[in-house]
Amino acid sequence: MGKLAITGGEPVRRKPFPRWPVYTREESRAIQKVLASRNWGGYPFPNQCASSFAQKFASFHGAKYGLAVANGTVAIEIALQAAGIRPGDEVIVPAYTWEGSVGPIMLLNAVPVFVDVDPDTYCLDAKLVEKAITAKTRAILPVHLAMRFADMDEIVRIARAHDLRVVEDCAHAHGGKWRNKGAGAIGDLGSFSFQSSKLMTAGEGGAVVTSRLEFYERAQTYTNCGRASQTDKFRHRFIGHNYRMTEFQAAILEVQLKRYPRQSKVRLANMDYFEKRLRGTPGIEFLKRDPRQTRVAPYQYVFKYRAEHFGASRSSFLGALEVEGIPCDGLFYEPVYKSPLFPADPAAFPALSWGRPEPLELKSMYHCPVSERAAYQEAVWLPHHIFLGTRKDVDDISDAILKVCENSAELRGLNHPAIARKTMSRAERPRIEKRQY
């Protein structure tokens, strides 16, 4: 019997962490009010709760206009459409992100161009962007990942020099600021997600923010089945979709937005304490904080695990940590071009072949070493809700990590179901979950 729980010892924690999402009577009252109104959907557009929430959310980020939409993935699609992306255009994206950051590019029959991420932040490496620009490039789509921002100074500079649009993916960045400018309001447009794991959630939902009326009008038309926008100053006409948000979601999100600053304060204080507890631990490294990021959005906490120091794989570390009672993940994201959720068949996406001697094979033509190392070897993701509790909760997280680090020799050669699960990508997990239940 070893000291670690995975080898027979006592776990650090048996008590569950604070549950997510958080809700109170305020959400219940908001939902009941919508229910009684019988005005539940996204039409007439924008409906009352959706309009109210969208404008408050935009103002919170320093943008003039906000649009509440069905989910975060379509928010990216809407923002790209509003930015003028057309079939055959190229959009520069980070390799290490959720597949939903890139799928909308393909669905508009445009072409994603993958660029590696900065090892200090896991965000789009601005130093590599200019080399990826071609005559077909029309936009840059930086993803603000896990409490860090892409270098927006350099990205905006490059975009302006080459007449490109900047569409920020802010699914992790609710409330974050760069040089006191809100996430999504730094480039031309910003997209947000309110999916269940996000810092604000209605189960699903998304938002688009911008300070340019023309982009806002295009976004409205695309979201509302091609109908003219409210102001219709620019008179754009094209086929749209029903990407509207329901009044139930918007009502919940307005309450969540009100609560967000208090939750953020708790998370950040606990995350700072967590870093102090672990700083200096051999084999554990932290992502760097850029002083230009003037307000941190405390989404999933990410640190680096150095397997070569411990002589045990990251999956072993994660499995052991989970058995100690700490929720964690490693394959939270994969390089999109390697993901099984990204079947980029040129036969299904004609732009990958247009004007080219051979179709682009996105799944085999890229190698982004920092992204691949993060995905398969070193990144450890801790969910944000476990930092919504007490100082004792954070001590348990820290103690469990230190315990596993100090007893890593027990993990070498260990075969355990918790370790096997930690080698599975998100695409594989539904099959396992289905078998288990």
PALOLO-333285 format. One record per residue (C-alpha): residue in three letters; z, y, x. Coordinates in steps of 0.25 Angstrom, whole numbers, plus 2048, in hexadecimal, padded with zeros to 3 digits. Example, Ala and Ser with C-alpha at 12.3 -4.5 7.8 and 13.67 -1.06 7.14 Angstrom:
Ala81F7EE831/Ser81D7FC837/
This chain:
Met800800800/Gly7FC80E805/Lys80181C803/Leu7F58207FB/Ala7F581D7EC/Ile7E78177EE/Thr7ED80D7F8/Gly7FA80A7EF/Gly8038167F1/Glu80881F7E7/Pro7FF82A7E2/Val8028397E5/Arg80083C7D6/Arg8008357C9/Lys8018417C0/Pro7F48467BA/Phe7EF8547BE/Pro7ED8607B4/Arg7E285B7AA/Trp7D48627A9/Pro7CF8697A1/Val7DB87279D/Tyr7DC87778F/Thr7E687E786/Arg7E7882778/Glu7DE88E77C/Glu7D288477D/Ser7D687E770/Arg7D788B768/Ala7C988F76E/Ile7C388276A/Gln7C988375C/Lys7C489175A/Val7B688C75D/Leu7B7880754/Ala7BC889749/Ser7B089374B/Arg7A6888749/Asn79E88F753/Trp79E88475E/Gly790884765/Gly78988D76F/Tyr780893765/Pro77F89F761/Phe77E8A276F/Pro7868A6777/Asn7918A276D/Gln79F8A976C/Cys7A88A1775/Ala79D89E77F/Ser7998AD780/Ser7A78B1782/Phe7AA8A778C/Ala79D8A9794/Gln7A08B8796/Lys7AE8B679A/Phe7AA8AB7A4/Ala79F8B47AA/Ser7A88C07AB/Phe7B38B77B2/His7A88B47BC/Gly7A38C27BD/Ala7968C07B6/Lys7908C87AB/Tyr78A8BD7A3/Gly78F8AF79F/Leu7898A3797/Ala791897792/Val78988A793/Ala78A87B790/Asn78E87779E/Gly78D87A7AD/Thr7818727B0/Val77887A7A6/Ala77F8877AA/Ile7788857B8/Glu76B8827B1/Ile76C88E7A8/Ala7708977B4/Leu7638917BC/Gln75A8947B0/Ala7608A27AF/Ala75E8A47BE/Gly74F8A17BC/Ile74E8937C2/Arg74188D7BE/Pro73A87F7C0/Gly73887D7CF/Asp7418877D4/Glu74B8837DF/Val75A8857DE/Ile7648837EA/Val77087B7E7/Pro77C8757EE/Ala77B8667F0/Tyr78A8647EE/Thr78C8677DF/Trp78C8617D1/Glu77E85C7CD/Gly77F8657C1/Ser77D8717CB/Val76F86B7CE/Gly76A8647C2/Pro7678717BA/Ile75E8757C5/Met7568687C3/Leu75686A7B4/Leu74F8777B5/Asn7458707BE/Ala7498777CA/Val74C8717D8/Pro75A8717DE/Val75B8737ED/Phe76886D7F3/Val76F8747FE/Asp77C86F805/Val78A875803/Asp79387C80C/Pro79D873812/Asp7A887E810/Thr7A6880801/Tyr79D8747FC/Cys79587F7F6/Leu7868837F8/Asp784886807/Ala77F894807/Lys77A892815/Leu770888811/Val76A88E805/Glu76089780B/Lys75988B812/Ala758884805/Ile7508907FE/Thr74188E7FC/Ala7368957F4/Lys73B88E7E7/Thr7498917E8/Arg74E89A7DD/Ala75D8987DC/Ile76A8947E3/Leu77488C7DC/Pro78288D7E3/Val78D8847DE/His79B8897E0/Leu7A287C7E2/Ala7B18787E1/Met7B88857E3/Arg7AE88B7EE/Phe7A28947EC/Ala7958947F3/Asp79289F7FC/Met78D8A97F2/Asp78B8B47FB/Glu7818AD803/Ile77A8A67F7/Val7788B37F0/Arg7738B97FC/Ile7698AE7FE/Ala7658AE7EF/Arg7628BD7F0/Ala75A8BC7FC/His7518B17F6/Asp7518B67E8/Leu7598AA7E3/Arg7628A87D7/Val7708A47D9/Val77689B7CE/Glu7858977D1/Asp78A88A7CC/Cys79988E7C9/Ala79D8817C3/His7A98807CC/Ala7AB88F7CD/His7B18957C0/Gly7B88A27C4/Gly7B58A17D3/Lys7B08AE7DA/Trp7A88B17E7/Arg7AB8BF7EC/Asn7B28C27DF/Lys7A58BE7D7/Gly7A68B37CD/Ala7A08A67CE/Gly7928A67C7/Ala7918B57C8/Ile78D8B67D7/Gly77F8B07D6/Asp7768B27CB/Leu77C8A87C1/Gly78889F7C1/Ser78A8927B9/Phe79788C7B5/Ser79C87E7B0/Phe7A787B7A6/Gln7A686C7A7/Ser7B48657A6/Ser7B78657B5/Lys7B58747B7/Leu7BF87F7B8/Met7BC8847AA/Thr7B78797A0/Ala7B3877792/Gly7AF868795/Glu7A186D797/Gly79A87B798/Gly7948857A1/Ala7928947A4/Val78789D7AA/Val78B8AA7B0/Thr7828B57B5/Ser7828C47B6/Arg7728C67B4/Leu76E8C87A6/Glu7618C17A8/Phe7678B47AD/Tyr7718B57A1/Glu7668B6797/Arg75E8AA79D/Ala76B8A279D/Gln76D8A578E/Thr75F8A178A/Tyr75F894792/Thr76D89178C/Asn76A89477E/Cys75D88C77B/Gly754897780/Arg7588A2777/Ala7588B077B/Ser7648B5782/Gln76E8BF77C/Thr7698CB783/Asp75B8C6785/Lys7578D178F/Phe74E8C9798/Arg7488C178C/His7478B3794/Arg7428A878B/Phe74289978F/Ile74688C78A/Gly75588A78A/His760880786/Asn76D87F77E/Tyr77788178A/Arg781888782/Met790886782/Thr798883776/Glu7A388C770/Phe7AD881772/Gln7AA881781/Ala7AA890782/Ala7B789177B/Ile7BE888785/Leu7B888E791/Glu7BD89C78D/Val7CB89778D/Gln7C989079A/Leu7C489D7A0/Lys7D08A479C/Arg7D98997A2/Tyr7D08977AF/Pro7D78A27B8/Arg7E589C7B6/Gln7E088E7B9/Ser7D88937C5/Lys7E58997CB/Val7EC88C7CA/Arg7E18847D0/Leu7DF88D7DC/Ala7EE88E7DF/Asn7EF87F7DF/Met7E287D7E7/Asp7E78877F1/Tyr7F487F7F2/Phe7ED8727F3/Glu7E58787FF/Lys7F187C806/Arg7F786E805/Leu7EB86780A/Arg7E6871815/Gly7E686C823/Thr7E585D81E/Pro7DD856828/Gly7D0850821/Ile7D185A815/Glu7C8867815/Phe7C787280B/Leu7BA87A807/Lys7BB88880C/Arg7BE894803/Asp7B48A0805/Pro7BC8AD804/Arg7B08B27FC/Gln7B48A97F1/Thr7BE8B37EB/Arg7C28AA7DF/Val7C289B7E0/Ala7BF8927D4/Pro7C98867D5/Tyr7C087B7D1/Gln7C086D7D8/Tyr7C786E7E5/Val7BF8687F0/Phe7C38647FE/Lys7BD85C809/Tyr7C284E80E/Arg7BE84A81C/Ala7BC83B81B/Glu7BA83A82A/His7C883F82C/Phe7CF835823/Gly7C6829826/Ala7C5827817/Ser7BA82B80D/Arg7BB836803/Ser7BA82C7F8/Ser7C78257FE/Phe7CE8327FE/Leu7CA8367F0/Gly7CE8287EA/Ala7DB8297F1/Leu7DE8377EC/Glu7DA8337DE/Val7E48277DE/Glu7EF8317E3/Gly7EC8387D6/Ile7E38447DA/Pro7D68457D3/Cys7CB8487DD/Asp7BC8467DF/Gly7B28457EB/Leu7A48437E5/Phe7A684E7DB/Tyr7988537DF/Glu78D84D7E7/Pro7818547EE/Val7788557E2/Tyr76C84F7E8/Lys7748427EB/Ser77A8417DD/Pro7778367D3/Leu7788417C8/Phe76C8487CE/Pro75F8407CC/Ala75584A7D1/Asp7498427CE/Pro73C84B7D1/Ala7358447C5/Ala73F84A7BC/Phe7408587C2/Pro73185D7C5/Ala7368697CE/Leu73985F7D9/Ser72B85C7DA/Trp7238697D7/Gly71B86E7E3/Arg7218647EC/Pro7198597F4/Glu72584F7F1/Pro7308517E6/Leu73D8557EA/Glu74784A7EB/Leu7548517EA/Lys75D8457EB/Ser7578417F9/Met75384E800/Tyr760855802/His76C85280B/Cys77785C80B/Pro782857814/Val78D860810/Ser78B85D801/Glu78A84E804/Arg79784E80D/Ala79F856802/Ala79A84C7F7/Tyr79C83F7FE/Gln7A6841809/Glu7AF84D808/Ala7B18557FC/Val7BE8527F3/Trp7BE8597E6/Leu7CB85B7DE/Pro7CA85F7CF/His7CF86D7CC/His7D88697C1/Ile7E28627CA/Phe7E58707D0/Leu7E98757C2/Gly7F786F7C3/Thr8048727CB/Arg8078737DA/Lys80C8657D9/Asp7FF8607D4/Val7F88677E1/Asp8038607EA/Asp7FF8537E4/Ile7F08557E7/Ser7F385A7F5/Asp7FD84F7F8/Ala7F38447F3/Ile7E88497FC/Leu7F284A808/Lys7F783C805/Val7E9836805/Cys7E583E812/Glu7F2839819/Asn7EF82A815/Ser7E082A815/Ala7E181D81E/Glu7E4816812/Leu7D781980C/Arg7CE813817/Gly7C7807811/Leu7CE808804/Asn7C68037F7/His7CB8097EA/Pro7C580C7DD/Ala7C981B7DE/Ile7C281C7EB/Ala7B58157E5/Arg7B581F7DA/Lys7B582B7E4/Thr7A88267EA/Met7A18287DC/Ser7988347D9/Arg79983B7CB/Ala78D8347C7/Glu7948267C9/Arg7A18297C3/Pro79D8287B4/Arg79A81A7B5/Ile7A78177BC/Glu7AF81F7B1/Lys7A78177A6/Arg7AB80A7AC/Gln7BA80E7AE/Tyr7BC81379F/
